[in-house]
Amino acid sequence: MDTYIDGRFERLEKALANLIDSVTKYHPSTQQGDELNAADKELSRGLEEVQTHQNNYLRIQQLRESSAALDAQIRDTLSNLATTRKDIVTTQTTTFPSGPSNPITYEELLNYARRISKTTLPPASTLNAAPPSPDDQTPGGQTPGAQTPGPESQAASVMTPSAPPSSQVQSPAVMNGTPLVSQEPATQQSSMSANTTLPIEWIQRLKSVTDGTFLPWPSDFQLGTGALADNQRLLEQGIDPKGYDPAEEEERKRREEEERKQKEEEDRIAQEEREKERERQRIEREQQRKKEEDAWRRASLVGGPAGPGEQRSPTGPPQQKAQFQFTNLDDLDDDDDDD
């Protein structure tokens, strides 16, 4: 490409030199001017080709870099695949038994959890947190707990729903040994309602403590005061919760505060030092000015009045100026005598 463009430059220079020679010899030729114009156009086309060549070269360099990056990525991928294949081959397989190995199946566990979720009670500390208020008592002076049977009595009544009291009279079907099929669903329904309903005194205590309906899961306020809410607040502030130490953060803030206070104290001390230095310089200037004024007064008293800008030397001759004036007068007398 250099040879290509150099040839066009040489042609342009040669055509320009021939035209200049013809002009200097007072024989300009239109043919040489046309040759110069053609050489200039050819040089312009050559420069455009050079520009295209440079752009193509830059594009080739970019493609080479992209190809090298892709080759490196392919090599890394193949290396990862080989490592993964090696790990998979060397991993020991786990053989599970064909039959169920757990004594309890997950269907039974889920059914059990579904049944006990409605009867889940709060911890004992919540139940014993607040005593029953006087407003909860009945007009007769007894609490609802005294009128309502406790859990033990309810459990006893639920467990033996078909056992009639001794004072009740059994039906002929029961006496003959025939079961009461029609009364069995009603008995089961009453037992389920008794199991899924809290005692009245517990409900009143829960309402007095939580000021609302008891729920066997945490509220939004309790969730907002937990560790997950703290992590969410850190993420919103742009802080990675992983590796975040509140104690270390407090220590860092404390060190920054101490450094800031120390810097402010140093700045204050430096400012006071500068103020003291300026005051000392002002006092020195004031003393120097007073000394100069005292020296000027003493010189005025010894040598007579003088201007503020004039200075008299106490060791110099006192009549030197007067002697110079007398000399001038003598010269004037000599001039008069000559006239």
CORTANOR-V607675 format. One record per residue. RES is the residue in three letters. PHI is phi in whole degrees, 0 to 359 (999 if undefined). PSI is psi in radians with two decimals (* if undefined). Layout:
BEGIN
res: {RES RES}
phi: {PHI PHI}
psi: {PSI PSI}
END
This chain:
BEGIN
res: {MET ASP THR TYR ILE ASP GLY ARG PHE GLU ARG LEU GLU LYS ALA LEU ALA ASN LEU ILE ASP SER VAL THR LYS TYR HIS PRO SER THR GLN GLN GLY ASP GLU LEU ASN ALA ALA ASP LYS GLU LEU SER ARG GLY LEU GLU GLU VAL GLN THR HIS GLN ASN ASN TYR LEU ARG ILE GLN GLN LEU ARG GLU SER SER ALA ALA LEU ASP ALA GLN ILE ARG ASP THR LEU SER ASN LEU ALA THR THR ARG LYS ASP ILE VAL THR THR GLN THR THR THR PHE PRO SER GLY PRO SER ASN PRO ILE THR TYR GLU GLU LEU LEU ASN TYR ALA ARG ARG ILE SER LYS THR THR LEU PRO PRO ALA SER THR LEU ASN ALA ALA PRO PRO SER PRO ASP ASP GLN THR PRO GLY GLY GLN THR PRO GLY ALA GLN THR PRO GLY PRO GLU SER GLN ALA ALA SER VAL MET THR PRO SER ALA PRO PRO SER SER GLN VAL GLN SER PRO ALA VAL MET ASN GLY THR PRO LEU VAL SER GLN GLU PRO ALA THR GLN GLN SER SER MET SER ALA ASN THR THR LEU PRO ILE GLU TRP ILE GLN ARG LEU LYS SER VAL THR ASP GLY THR PHE LEU PRO TRP PRO SER ASP PHE GLN LEU GLY THR GLY ALA LEU ALA ASP ASN GLN ARG LEU LEU GLU GLN GLY ILE ASP PRO LYS GLY TYR ASP PRO ALA GLU GLU GLU GLU ARG LYS ARG ARG GLU GLU GLU GLU ARG LYS GLN LYS GLU GLU GLU ASP ARG ILE ALA GLN GLU GLU ARG GLU LYS GLU ARG GLU ARG GLN ARG ILE GLU ARG GLU GLN GLN ARG LYS LYS GLU GLU ASP ALA TRP ARG ARG ALA SER LEU VAL GLY GLY PRO ALA GLY PRO GLY GLU GLN ARG SER PRO THR GLY PRO PRO GLN GLN LYS ALA GLN PHE GLN PHE THR ASN LEU ASP ASP LEU ASP ASP ASP ASP ASP ASP ASP}
phi: {999 294 297 297 281 295 299 289 294 296 297 295 295 294 295 292 293 296 294 295 297 292 289 293 270 62 226 293 235 290 295 292 295 296 297 295 295 295 296 294 296 295 295 297 296 296 294 296 295 296 298 298 296 294 297 295 294 297 296 296 298 297 295 296 296 297 295 295 295 293 297 296 295 295 297 296 296 296 296 295 296 295 295 295 297 295 295 295 292 276 285 283 279 256 260 267 291 288 267 293 262 268 291 238 281 289 295 293 294 294 296 296 294 294 283 273 294 282 250 289 252 289 295 295 296 289 292 267 289 230 287 294 283 296 292 283 284 279 302 282 93 255 281 300 294 287 273 265 294 285 298 292 292 295 297 294 289 285 293 237 286 267 274 283 295 290 279 277 260 283 283 297 294 289 295 277 92 275 289 272 287 290 269 291 299 296 294 296 295 293 292 293 294 290 285 266 244 283 298 294 294 291 298 294 294 296 294 289 277 269 55 172 280 286 235 281 226 291 277 295 295 294 294 291 259 264 290 296 294 297 297 295 295 295 296 295 277 83 250 281 296 290 82 278 242 299 295 294 295 295 296 295 297 294 295 298 294 295 296 296 296 296 295 297 295 296 297 294 295 296 296 296 297 295 296 297 295 296 294 296 296 295 295 297 296 295 295 296 295 295 297 296 295 296 295 294 295 297 294 292 291 279 255 92 293 215 289 297 276 272 233 254 269 295 264 282 292 287 251 292 291 296 297 297 291 299 297 295 294 297 295 294 295 297 295 294 296 294 294}
psi: {-0.57 -0.75 -0.66 -0.80 -0.53 -0.67 -0.67 -0.62 -0.72 -0.71 -0.74 -0.74 -0.71 -0.75 -0.67 -0.68 -0.71 -0.71 -0.71 -0.70 -0.72 -0.60 -0.72 -0.47 0.11 0.55 1.14 2.55 2.33 -0.47 -0.70 -0.60 -0.71 -0.66 -0.70 -0.70 -0.75 -0.69 -0.66 -0.76 -0.71 -0.65 -0.68 -0.76 -0.66 -0.69 -0.65 -0.70 -0.63 -0.73 -0.76 -0.68 -0.73 -0.72 -0.73 -0.64 -0.75 -0.69 -0.68 -0.72 -0.75 -0.72 -0.63 -0.74 -0.74 -0.71 -0.70 -0.71 -0.73 -0.65 -0.74 -0.69 -0.70 -0.73 -0.74 -0.71 -0.76 -0.67 -0.74 -0.68 -0.73 -0.72 -0.72 -0.72 -0.69 -0.72 -0.70 -0.70 -0.68 -0.12 2.32 2.31 2.61 2.21 2.04 2.57 2.69 -0.62 2.99 2.29 -0.24 2.46 -0.37 2.24 2.76 -0.47 -0.73 -0.67 -0.74 -0.69 -0.70 -0.75 -0.64 -0.62 -0.63 -0.16 -0.54 -0.32 0.32 2.29 2.72 2.93 2.88 -0.54 -0.59 -0.66 -0.63 0.21 -0.78 2.31 2.83 2.42 2.78 -0.42 -0.37 -0.16 2.67 2.85 -0.47 -0.04 0.00 2.56 2.76 -0.45 -0.50 -0.52 -0.45 2.29 2.59 -3.12 -0.59 -0.73 -0.66 -0.73 -0.69 -0.68 -0.54 -0.71 -0.50 1.17 -0.45 -0.01 1.89 2.68 2.84 -0.42 -0.28 2.70 2.23 2.68 2.85 -0.56 -0.65 -0.69 -0.56 -0.04 0.07 2.22 2.67 1.61 -0.63 -0.46 -0.11 -0.82 -0.68 -0.66 -0.75 -0.69 -0.71 -0.62 -0.68 -0.70 -0.59 -0.58 -0.55 0.09 2.29 2.69 2.72 -0.71 -0.61 -0.71 -0.73 -0.67 -0.73 -0.70 -0.63 -0.51 -0.88 -0.15 0.79 -2.91 2.36 2.33 2.38 0.35 2.76 2.63 3.05 -0.63 -0.74 -0.64 -0.62 -0.32 0.18 -3.09 -0.59 -0.68 -0.65 -0.73 -0.68 -0.70 -0.66 -0.72 -0.68 -0.51 -0.01 0.37 2.33 2.06 -0.41 2.10 0.10 2.24 1.95 -0.67 -0.73 -0.66 -0.71 -0.69 -0.69 -0.75 -0.66 -0.71 -0.73 -0.69 -0.71 -0.72 -0.68 -0.78 -0.69 -0.71 -0.72 -0.69 -0.73 -0.71 -0.69 -0.73 -0.72 -0.69 -0.71 -0.69 -0.73 -0.69 -0.74 -0.71 -0.74 -0.68 -0.71 -0.75 -0.65 -0.71 -0.70 -0.74 -0.67 -0.75 -0.69 -0.71 -0.70 -0.69 -0.73 -0.70 -0.71 -0.73 -0.67 -0.68 -0.78 -0.71 -0.60 -0.69 -0.60 -0.80 0.16 3.04 2.49 2.80 2.83 -0.53 -0.23 2.54 2.31 2.42 2.14 -0.35 -0.13 2.88 2.29 -0.43 0.40 -0.69 -0.69 -0.69 -0.69 -0.63 -0.70 -0.67 -0.68 -0.66 -0.68 -0.67 -0.66 -0.65 -0.69 -0.66 -0.66 -0.69 -0.64 -0.63 *}
END
